[in-house]
Amino acid sequence: MKVYLCPECGYEYSEAAGDAHMGFAPSTRWEQVPEEFVCPDCAISYKEDFSCRDDAAA
């Protein structure tokens, strides 16, 4: 499972945890998150702006 980071505010989307507030259940892969996704914390960064890292590196 991977973690995706917002470059603007540092919000992390973890595939393992999902994001219940945004409606994404645990184990929801980044590929399953809609292309229209906008950072829920800063609303500045779009899905393509996020960077990926492995959970193991956390």
N, C-alpha and C positions, 0 to 999 in steps of 0.2 A: 504494500500500500504506500501511496505517496502523499506528500503534503505540497500544496500550492500556495505561494506567497504573493500578497499584493505588494507591488513595489512602492506604492504611495504611503500606506499606513501600517503595513506589517500584518494585516489580517491573514490568518492561515486557514485554508480549507484542507482538512484532513480527510482523505478517502475513507480511512478506518472509522472515524467518528461521524462523518457526514456533517450536516448542519440542520438540526431540527427546526430552528427558527426560519430557515429558508425553505424548508420542506424536503430536505435531502436526508434520507435514512442512512444509518451507518452502512458502510461498504459501498456507497454510491461512488462509482468511478468518475473521474474528472471528465472523461469522454461522454458520460451520461448527463452532465450538467449542461443546460441549454447554452447555445452560442451567445444569446442575449444577456447572459449573466453579467451583473455589475457588482462590484464589491459592496457588501452590505454595510460596511463600516464607514467608508469614505465616499462611495458612489462616484468616484473619479476613474477608477481602473476597470477595464473590461477584461473578459476572460483571456483574450490573447495577450494581455499585459502581464499576467501572472507567471511567475517562474516556478519550476518544479524542483523538489528535492526528495530523496528517499527518506522515509521515517527513520531508518537506521542511522541517518546522519544527524538526527535531531538530538 
